[in-house]
Amino acid sequence: MNSLTIIARDSATGRVLEIIGDLDYATAPKLRKAVDGLTLTAGELLVLDLAELNYCDSSGISALLSARSLAIEQGSDVALAAVPANMLRILGIVGLDQVFTIHPDTTTATDHGSVAS
């Protein structure tokens, strides 16, 4: 059975969600639920830390896009941090490396500062 653990914490620029395990058809709803439960304020940055992501299919990518859409609706933005090389390649192939801000690690992402209004 695929498993997904999501650990939420605050940062200086907003919220960080650590996504650990497999993000796929079976587990993507868990990420959507976690993001739906967040209250972001305008200018905040939601960082999705993918350092411990083992696997991501198209359902997982869709959940990441949903997180971005929800954040934008609330006047915030989403950045991806520590994206595994295989997923970075896929994001590049489908052009999502132009949609998401991607940082090498969570520290860099949170040091980046809040989103300009």
N, C-alpha and C positions, 0 to 999 in steps of 0.2 A: 504494500500500500504506500502511495506517495504521501509525503508529509510536508507541511509548510508551517514554519513558525515565524511569527511577526512580532518583533519587539519594538515598541514605540518609546521614544524619549524626546525631551525638549532640547533644543540647541539655541544659540544666541540669535539665529535667524529664523527660527520656526520649529518645525517638527522633523524628526528623523524616524523612518521606519526601516529597521533591519529585516531583510527578507532572507530567511534561511531555509534551504531545502529545495523542493521542486515546485515551480510555478507552472501549472498546466491546467488542463480542462477540469480536473477534479479539485484543484486547490485555488484556482483563480478567484472564485467567489469569496474566499476568505480574505484575499487582499482587497477586493472591492468593498466588502463589509467593513474592514479596518479603515479604509480611506473615507467611506461614507460617514463613519463615526467621528471623524475629525472635524473640528471647527477651526478653520484657518481664517486669519484676518488679512485684510488687504496689505500687500507688501511682504507677507511671510513667504518663506521658501520651504517647501516640503522636499526633503531629501530621501530618496529611496536607495538605501545602502544594499548593493547586490553582491557584496564581497563573499557571502556564504551561499549564494544561489548556485545550486547544482545543475538545474535543468530548467529551461523555459521554452514552451511551445507557443503557437500562435494565440492560444487562449490567454497565456501569460502576458504576451505582448499587448493584447487587447486590454487586459486589466491595467497595465501600465499606462496605456493611452487614456483609459477611463479616469485614472487617478489624475492625470494631467488636465483633462477636461474639467473635472470637479474643482481642482485648485484654481484654474483660470476663472471659472464661474464665481469663485469667492475672492477674486482679485489677487490671487497668489500665483506661484509657479512651482514647477517640479523640476528637480535636478536628479540625475542618476549618478551614483557614486560607486566606484570600485566594480565596474561592469566587467564580468569575466570575458576573456579574449574571444571565445567562441560566440558569445552573444553580441559583443561589440562588432564582430564581423557581420553577423546577421542584420543588426541595426543599420550598418553601413550599406549593405546590399539593398535593403528595402527603403532607404532614405530617411530612416528615423533618427539617424545621428544628426540630421539637420533640424529635427523637431524638438528633441530633448537636449538640454544642456547636460554634458557628460563631464564628470570630474574623476581624477584618478583615485580619490579616496574621500571619505566623509569629511575629514578635517578641511581639505581644500574646498569642498562644496560649502561647508558652513562658514568658512572664512571669506567666501565669495561675497557675502552680504545679502541683504534683503533685495527683493525685486523692486525696481523703480516703479513708481506709480504713474 
